[in-house]
């Protein structure tokens, strides 16, 4: 697609340098892209011939180009990412904003609390997360509260307030969930030991809390405090159970980000696993809509940058299932492992992303199936049919001033076109433009054949036309002894009226009805199918007549040339040597003489 003159001038001004380019329409930015060579990349949009439809539409809407030069490809990557998030251009994949993901917060106060929150405040508190899945966050919060007696009140437990006896223990104390620091019943040192262990747990390291509970359990058992030892063992068991569900391969795998991607024609699906100390502490799967038929290698890098930022990852190792260009992440190693524990970890991510893709595609298929059933149910209700119209056929006639009369039939199964069942008909028994008799002929031929072959009959027949065409279709079915077995209706073009047999008044269906929309779609489809066939036949007949009028050139030779070169125009463009190779020297000379005479006659 050639660029407009003013765009060509802008492209000529682009440097052969790395940078970011922005495309504008009349309303603003519609696309942001990065390039190692700005001029080459931007000009490719206007010189390549194999762009998909979405890219063609983008190029058509470009009114202005702006660019920014940067020092390196990495800088271009970062700038592109920021501009996309800032402007959300129409033709870019829009990156997900994770500002509302929840965190677990260890408050910055005496006897800290562990609370869920969606806001990060710079008050000295420690935040863990964000958590992509609220359920996963609640599981670990519930586990911690079951293991450690933390306070949940919002009292200011300053030493002077506690000493003054300002507070009283609440129900949580009596349930055993809190040790009563508000009345000075719990020492701060022990409480802070709990906090240190909780910090280890929230960082994905269960070694410290497990060692703590094991030591206390053994000590209680030696002192014959068996009830306490049993309570501590149950807490240790809960930690083991939690770790068993979280451990991926082994504890030596630490601080790794795993990204996998799988795509179909419309969407890409991404899975992210955040691994610390051998455990998956966060998982996230998402779907992004493709905008310009981007490849996996183009889609994944900006999403890696976005998700690492959202989930505050500082991992120095990234595993992926596709080869990626260099990322602007100094000190970070990106690899695709083929064997070992890291490969197993990557395969787990791939299983998740493939499951997500399959589930989404199944949901779309189920949605389409439900939509099709709903349409057929609507038709059944609107036309008062006795069974669901899973098989519908629609007929139309076509002729030009009575010449080359043809007819067409399209078939829809389950409210979708079944193109293998489409049929063309040459009208054989009717002379001149007679739509009524033509309709009788094609309906008769179609259903006589189905009966002879023992094939299933449609649950509804539609004829394109009013009462006249409908009556001839009914007559055809009666003559075949099929009347009463196949419902038939006519659809008139002018007011979209639906005619049914034996009723002089049309049936008016709501203009917004899915029934009428399907009938219109079938009518338009059979019209297109029939017109194309009629045009091809008419053109072929016209061309054959012109060549067969050439004296010394028989119909077999004309047919041979037309079947190969498709038009007289292309035949005229052949050289004498090419014509000789096709039809011999004598006939070639005859045809060339004919063409020369025609040219002279038009001068």
C-alpha positions in Angstrom: 0.0 0.0 0.0 1.7 3.2 -1.2 2.0 6.0 1.3 0.4 9.4 0.7 2.6 12.1 -0.5 3.0 13.9 2.9 3.7 10.6 4.6 6.3 9.7 2.0 8.1 12.9 2.9 7.9 12.1 6.6 9.3 8.7 6.0 12.2 10.1 4.0 13.1 12.2 7.0 13.3 9.2 9.3 16.8 8.3 10.4 18.5 4.9 10.2 18.6 4.8 14.0 16.9 2.8 16.8 13.8 4.5 18.2 10.0 4.5 18.7 7.5 5.6 16.1 3.9 6.8 16.7 1.1 6.7 14.1 -1.8 9.2 14.4 -5.2 9.5 12.9 -7.4 12.6 13.2 -8.2 11.8 16.8 -4.8 10.8 18.2 -2.3 8.0 18.6 -3.5 4.7 17.0 -0.2 2.7 17.2 3.2 2.7 18.9 6.1 0.6 17.7 9.8 0.2 18.2 12.5 -0.3 15.7 16.2 -0.9 15.4 16.1 1.1 12.1 13.3 3.6 12.1 13.2 4.3 8.4 13.3 0.7 7.3 10.7 -0.4 9.8 8.2 2.4 9.1 8.6 2.2 5.3 7.9 -1.6 5.4 4.3 -0.8 6.4 3.8 1.0 3.1 5.9 -1.2 0.8 5.1 -4.8 1.8 2.2 -6.5 -0.1 1.4 -9.3 2.2 -0.1 -7.4 5.2 -3.1 -8.9 6.9 -6.4 -7.0 6.9 -5.9 -5.4 10.3 -2.5 -4.0 9.3 -4.0 -2.8 6.0 -6.7 -1.0 8.0 -4.1 0.5 10.3 -2.0 1.8 7.3 -5.1 3.3 5.7 -5.9 5.3 8.9 -2.4 6.8 9.3 -2.5 10.6 8.9 0.7 11.6 10.6 3.9 10.0 11.9 6.1 11.0 14.9 9.3 9.4 16.1 11.7 9.5 19.0 15.4 8.5 18.6 17.0 6.5 21.5 20.4 5.1 22.1 19.7 1.4 22.0 17.1 -1.3 21.2 16.6 -1.8 25.0 15.8 1.9 25.4 13.3 1.7 22.5 11.7 -1.3 24.2 11.2 0.5 27.5 9.9 3.7 25.8 7.4 1.7 23.7 6.1 -0.1 26.7 5.6 3.2 28.6 3.9 4.9 25.7 1.5 2.0 25.2 0.5 2.1 28.8 0.1 5.8 28.7 -1.9 6.2 25.5 -3.6 2.8 25.1 -3.5 3.0 21.3 -6.3 1.2 19.3 -4.0 -1.1 17.3 -1.6 -2.1 20.1 -2.1 -5.0 22.5 -3.3 -3.3 25.7 -1.3 -4.4 28.7 -3.2 -5.3 31.9 -3.2 -2.8 34.7 -2.6 -4.5 38.0 -3.1 -1.6 40.4 -6.0 -3.3 42.2 -4.2 -6.6 42.9 -4.3 -7.4 46.7 -1.3 -7.5 49.0 -0.6 -8.9 52.5 0.7 -6.1 54.7 2.7 -6.5 57.9 2.0 -3.2 59.6 4.7 -1.0 60.9 3.6 -0.8 64.6 4.3 -2.5 67.9 2.8 -6.0 67.7 2.4 -5.8 63.9 -0.8 -7.1 62.3 -1.1 -9.1 59.0 -3.9 -7.6 56.9 -5.0 -7.9 53.3 -5.0 -4.6 51.4 -5.2 -3.2 47.9 -3.4 0.1 48.7 0.3 0.4 49.3 1.1 3.3 51.6 4.7 4.5 52.3 4.4 4.2 56.1 7.2 1.7 56.8 5.0 -1.4 56.6 6.1 -4.5 54.6 4.0 -5.5 51.7 4.0 -9.0 50.2 2.5 -9.7 46.7 0.7 -8.6 44.8 -1.4 -11.7 44.6 -3.0 -12.4 41.2 -5.5 -14.8 42.8 -7.5 -13.7 45.9 -8.1 -17.3 46.9 -4.3 -18.0 47.0 -3.8 -15.0 49.2 -6.6 -16.1 51.6 -5.1 -19.6 51.8 -1.8 -18.4 53.1 -3.4 -15.8 55.3 -5.6 -18.5 56.9 -2.5 -20.7 57.3 -0.5 -18.0 59.1 -3.4 -17.1 61.4 -3.8 -20.8 62.3 -0.1 -21.1 63.1 0.5 -17.9 64.9 -1.6 -16.0 67.5 -1.6 -12.6 65.9 -3.7 -9.7 67.0 -6.4 -8.3 64.7 -7.4 -5.2 66.7 -6.4 -1.7 65.6 -5.4 -0.5 69.1 -2.3 1.7 69.5 -0.4 -0.7 71.7 2.3 1.8 72.8 3.8 0.7 76.1 2.3 3.6 78.0 -1.2 2.8 76.7 -0.9 -0.9 77.7 0.6 0.0 81.1 -2.3 2.4 81.7 -4.8 -0.4 81.1 -6.6 1.4 78.3 -7.6 -1.8 76.5 -9.4 -5.1 77.4 -9.0 -8.5 75.7 -11.6 -9.4 73.1 -13.3 -12.6 71.9 -10.2 -13.5 69.9 -8.3 -13.9 73.1 -10.9 -16.2 74.6 -10.9 -18.3 71.4 -7.2 -18.8 71.6 -6.4 -16.8 68.5 -4.6 -14.0 70.3 -2.4 -14.0 73.4 -3.7 -10.6 74.7 -0.8 -8.1 74.0 -3.4 -5.3 74.6 -3.3 -6.2 78.3 0.4 -7.0 78.4 -0.3 -10.8 78.4 2.2 -11.5 75.6 5.8 -10.5 75.6 7.0 -8.5 72.6 10.1 -10.7 71.9 8.1 -13.9 71.3 5.6 -12.0 69.2 8.5 -10.6 67.0 9.8 -14.2 66.6 6.4 -15.0 65.0 6.7 -12.0 62.8 10.2 -13.1 61.6 8.9 -16.6 60.7 5.9 -15.0 58.9 8.2 -12.9 56.8 10.1 -16.0 55.8 6.8 -17.8 54.9 5.6 -14.8 52.8 9.0 -14.8 51.0 8.4 -18.5 50.0 10.9 -19.9 52.6 9.2 -22.5 55.0 12.5 -23.7 56.4 12.5 -21.3 59.4 9.0 -21.8 60.6 9.2 -25.6 60.1 12.4 -25.7 62.2 10.8 -23.6 64.9 7.7 -25.8 65.3 9.8 -29.0 65.1 12.1 -27.9 67.9 9.3 -26.9 70.1 7.4 -30.1 69.4 10.4 -32.2 70.3 11.0 -30.2 73.5 7.4 -30.6 74.6 7.5 -34.3 74.0 10.7 -34.6 76.1 9.0 -32.7 78.9 6.0 -35.0 78.5 3.7 -32.1 77.5 2.0 -34.4 75.0 -1.0 -32.2 74.4 1.2 -29.3 73.5 3.4 -31.5 71.3 0.3 -32.8 69.5 -0.8 -29.2 68.8 2.6 -28.3 67.5 2.7 -31.4 65.3 -0.6 -30.5 63.7 0.8 -27.1 62.9 3.9 -28.7 61.4 1.7 -31.0 59.4 -0.2 -28.0 58.0 3.1 -26.5 56.9 4.2 -29.8 55.3 0.8 -30.1 53.5 1.1 -26.5 52.2 4.6 -27.1 51.0 3.7 -30.3 49.3 1.1 -28.4 47.3 3.5 -25.6 46.5 6.8 -27.4 45.8 7.6 -27.7 42.1 10.7 -29.8 41.7 13.2 -29.2 44.5 14.1 -26.5 47.0 17.3 -25.5 45.1 15.2 -23.7 42.5 14.9 -20.2 43.8 13.9 -16.8 42.4 12.8 -17.8 38.9 10.2 -16.3 36.7 8.5 -18.7 34.2 6.6 -17.4 31.2 4.9 -19.5 28.6 2.7 -18.4 25.7 0.3 -20.2 23.3 -1.8 -18.5 20.6 -4.6 -19.0 18.2 -5.8 -16.7 15.3 -7.4 -14.1 17.6 -5.8 -14.3 21.0 -2.6 -15.1 22.9 -2.6 -16.8 26.3 0.2 -16.3 28.8 1.0 -18.1 32.0 3.3 -16.7 34.7 4.8 -18.7 37.6 6.8 -16.9 40.2 9.1 -19.3 42.0 11.0 -18.7 45.3 12.8 -21.3 47.4 11.4 -24.2 45.3 7.8 -23.1 45.7 5.4 -21.3 43.4 4.3 -18.3 45.4 2.3 -16.7 42.6 0.5 -17.9 39.4 -1.2 -15.8 36.8 -2.8 -16.6 33.5 -4.3 -14.1 31.1 -5.6 -13.7 27.6 -4.7 -10.8 25.3 -6.5 -10.0 22.0 -4.2 -9.8 18.9 -4.5 -6.5 17.1 -2.2 -6.9 14.0 -1.6 -10.7 13.9 1.5 -10.4 16.1 3.8 -13.4 16.6 4.4 -14.9 20.1 8.0 -13.5 20.0 6.5 -10.0 19.6 3.7 -10.4 22.2 5.5 -11.9 25.1 8.4 -9.5 25.8 6.3 -6.4 26.8 4.0 -8.7 28.8 7.1 -10.1 30.7 8.1 -6.5 31.5 4.6 -5.5 32.6 4.0 -8.6 34.8 7.4 -8.4 36.5 6.6 -4.8 37.3 3.1 -5.5 38.5 4.2 -8.5 40.7 7.4 -6.8 41.8 9.7 -9.5 40.7 13.5 -9.1 41.1 14.3 -12.5 39.7 17.6 -12.8 37.8 16.4 -15.8 35.7 13.5 -16.1 33.3 12.4 -19.3 31.6 10.2 -19.2 28.5 9.0 -21.5 25.8 9.8 -19.2 22.9 13.1 -17.6 21.8 13.0 -13.9 22.7 14.9 -10.9 21.6 17.2 -9.3 24.2 15.2 -7.7 27.1 16.2 -4.5 28.7 16.9 -6.3 32.0 20.5 -6.0 33.0 21.9 -9.1 34.7 18.8 -11.2 33.9 19.3 -14.5 32.1 16.6 -15.7 29.7 16.6 -19.3 28.6 14.5 -22.2 27.3 15.7 -25.3 29.2 15.4 -28.6 27.5 16.1 -31.0 30.3 16.2 -31.2 34.1 14.1 -29.6 36.9 13.9 -26.3 35.1 12.4 -28.0 32.1 9.8 -29.7 34.3 9.0 -26.2 35.7 8.6 -24.8 32.2 6.4 -27.7 31.2 4.1 -27.1 34.1 3.6 -23.5 32.9 3.0 -24.7 29.4 0.4 -27.2 30.6 -1.4 -24.3 32.4 -1.3 -22.0 29.3 -2.5 -24.8 27.0 -5.3 -25.6 29.4 -6.4 -22.0 29.4 -6.4 -21.8 25.6 -8.4 -25.0 25.3 -10.9 -23.8 28.0 -11.4 -20.5 26.3 -11.9 -22.1 22.9 -14.3 -24.6 24.4 -16.2 -21.7 25.9 -16.4 -19.9 22.6 -17.6 -23.1 20.9 -20.2 -23.7 23.5 -21.3 -20.1 23.2 -21.6 -20.5 19.4 -23.6 -23.7 19.8 -25.9 -22.1 22.3 -26.3 -19.1 19.9 -27.2 -21.4 17.0 -29.7 -23.4 19.0 -31.3 -20.1 20.2 -31.7 -18.9 16.6 -33.3 -22.2 15.5 -35.6 -22.1 18.5 -36.6 -18.6 17.5 -37.4 -19.7 13.9 -39.4 -22.6 15.2 -41.4 -20.3 17.4 -41.9 -17.5 14.8 -43.0 -19.9 12.0 -44.8 -22.3 14.4 -42.8 -25.3 13.1 -43.2 -28.8 14.7 -39.5 -29.5 14.8 -36.2 -27.6 15.1 -35.1 -26.4 11.6 -31.5 -27.8 11.7 -31.5 -28.1 7.9 -32.7 -25.1 5.8 -32.5 -24.6 2.1 -33.1 -21.4 0.1 -33.7 -21.0 -3.7 -33.3 -18.1 -6.1 -33.5 -17.6 -9.9 -31.2 -15.4 -12.0 -31.3 -14.3 -15.6 -30.4 -11.3 -17.7 -33.1 -10.1 -20.1 -34.2 -13.7 -20.4 -30.7 -15.0 -21.4 -28.8 -17.8 -19.7 -31.4 -18.5 -17.0 -30.0 -20.3 -13.9 -31.0 -21.0 -10.4 -29.1 -21.5 -7.1 -29.7 -23.2 -3.8 -27.8 -22.6 -0.5 -28.0 -24.9 2.5 -27.6 -23.9 6.1 -27.1 -26.6 8.8 -27.4 -25.6 12.5 -27.9 -22.0 11.4 -24.5 -22.0 9.6 -23.7 -22.2 5.8 -22.9 -25.7 4.6 -21.2 -24.8 1.4 -20.5 -28.4 0.3 -24.3 -28.7 -0.1 -24.7 -25.5 -2.3 -26.1 -26.3 -5.8 -26.2 -24.5 -9.2 -28.9 -25.3 -11.7 -29.1 -24.7 -15.5 -32.8 -24.1 -16.3 -33.7 -26.7 -18.9 -37.5 -26.7 -19.4 -38.3 -23.0 -19.3 -37.8 -20.6 -22.3 -37.5 -16.9 -21.5 -37.7 -15.0 -18.2 -40.2 -17.0 -16.2 -39.3 -17.0 -12.5 -42.4 -19.0 -11.5 -41.8 -21.9 -13.8 -38.1 -21.8 -13.1 -38.8 -22.1 -9.4 -41.0 -25.1 -10.0 -38.3 -26.8 -12.1 -35.4 -26.4 -9.6 -37.5 -27.3 -6.5 -38.8 -30.4 -8.4 -35.3 -31.4 -9.5 -33.8 -30.9 -6.0 -36.3 -32.9 -4.0 -36.8 -35.6 -6.6 -33.1 -36.3 -6.4 -33.1 -36.3 -2.6 -36.0 -38.8 -2.6 -34.3 -41.0 -5.2 -31.0 -41.0 -3.2 -32.8 -41.6 0.1 -31.2 -38.5 1.6 -32.7 -36.5 4.5 -35.1 -33.7 3.7 -34.8 -30.2 5.1 -37.0 -29.0 8.0 -37.6 -25.7 6.1 -37.5 -24.4 2.5 -37.2 -20.7 1.7 -37.9 -19.3 -1.8 -36.7 -15.8 -2.7 -39.8 -14.1 -3.9 -43.4 -13.5 -3.0 -46.7 -15.4 -3.4 -46.1 -16.4 -7.0 -42.7 -18.2 -6.4 -44.1 -19.7 -3.2 -47.1 -21.2 -4.9 -44.9 -22.8 -7.5 -42.6 -24.3 -4.8 -45.7 -25.7 -3.1 -47.0 -27.1 -6.4 -43.6 -28.9 -6.9 -43.8 -30.4 -3.5 -47.3 -31.6 -4.0 -46.4 -33.2 -7.4 -43.6 -35.0 -5.6 -46.0 -36.1 -2.8 -43.9 -34.2 -0.3 -46.4 -31.6 0.6 -46.9 -31.6 4.4 -43.5 -33.1 5.0 -41.4 -29.9 4.3 -42.5 -26.5 5.5 -41.9 -23.8 2.9 -42.0 -20.0 3.0 -41.3 -17.1 0.6 -39.4 -13.9 1.5 -40.3 -10.8 -0.5 -37.5 -8.3 -1.1 -39.4 -5.0 -0.8 -40.6 -5.0 2.8 -39.0 -8.2 4.1 -42.4 -9.8 4.2 -42.7 -13.5 4.9 -45.4 -15.4 3.0 -46.7 -18.8 4.1 -48.9 -21.1 2.0 -52.6 -20.7 2.0 -52.5 -17.3 3.6 -52.9 -14.2 1.4 -51.5 -11.9 4.1 -47.8 -11.8 4.8 -46.3 -12.7 8.2 -44.5 -9.8 9.7 -41.5 -10.7 11.9 -39.9 -8.2 14.2 -37.1 -6.5 12.2 -34.7 -7.3 15.1 -35.6 -10.9 15.2 -32.8 -13.4 14.8 -35.2 -15.4 12.5 -35.5 -12.6 10.0 -31.8 -11.8 10.1 -31.0 -15.5 9.3 -33.6 -15.4 6.4 -32.0 -12.2 5.1 -28.5 -13.7 5.3 -29.6 -16.8 3.4 -31.4 -14.7 0.8 -28.4 -12.6 0.3 -26.1 -15.6 0.1 -28.2 -17.5 -2.5 -28.5 -14.3 -4.5 -24.7 -13.8 -4.4 -24.1 -17.5 -5.3 -26.6 -17.4 -8.2 -25.5 -14.1 -9.6 -21.8 -15.3 -9.6 -22.8 -18.4 -11.5 -25.0 -16.5 -13.9 -22.3 -13.9 -14.6 -19.7 -16.6 -15.3 -22.0 -18.5 -17.6 -23.0 -15.3 -19.4 -19.4 -14.1 -19.8 -18.3 -17.5 -21.0 -21.1 -17.6 -23.5 -20.3 -14.2 -24.8 -16.6 -15.0 -25.2 -17.3 -18.3 -26.9 -19.6 -16.6 -29.4 -17.0 -14.0 -30.3 -14.3 -16.6 -31.0 -16.5 -19.0 -32.8 -17.6 -16.2 -35.2 -14.0 -16.1 -36.5 -14.0 -18.0 -39.8 -11.5 -20.8 -39.8 -11.6 -21.2 -36.0 -13.8 -24.0 -34.7 -15.6 -24.3 -31.3 -13.1 -26.8 -30.0 -10.2 -24.4 -30.6 -12.1 -21.5 -29.0 -12.9 -23.7 -26.0 -9.3 -24.7 -25.7 -8.0 -21.1 -25.7 -10.7 -19.8 -23.3 -10.3 -22.6 -20.8 -6.6 -21.8 -20.6 -6.5 -18.0 -20.8 -10.0 -17.2 -19.5 -10.6 -14.1 -21.6 -10.3 -12.8 -25.2 -8.3 -9.8 -23.8 -5.6 -12.1 -22.6 -5.6 -14.1 -25.9 -5.2 -10.8 -27.8 -2.0 -10.1 -25.7 -0.3 -13.4 -26.8 2.5 -13.2 -29.3 2.3 -15.0 -32.6 4.8 -17.6 -31.4 2.7 -18.2 -28.3 -0.4 -18.7 -30.4 1.4 -21.0 -32.8 2.5 -23.1 -29.8 -1.2 -23.4 -28.7 -3.2 -23.9 -31.8 -0.7 -24.2 -34.8 0.5 -21.8 -37.4 -2.5 -21.8 -39.7 -5.1 -21.1 -37.0 -2.8 -18.6 -35.2 -2.6 -16.6 -38.5 -6.4 -16.7 -38.8 -6.9 -15.4 -35.3 -4.2 -12.7 -35.6 -5.7 -11.5 -38.9 -9.1 -11.2 -37.1 -7.7 -9.2 -34.2 -5.9 -6.9 -36.7 -9.1 -6.3 -38.6 -11.0 -5.4 -35.4 -8.3 -2.9 -34.4 -8.5 -1.2 -37.8 -12.3 -1.1 -37.6 -12.1 0.8 -34.3 -9.5 3.4 -35.4 
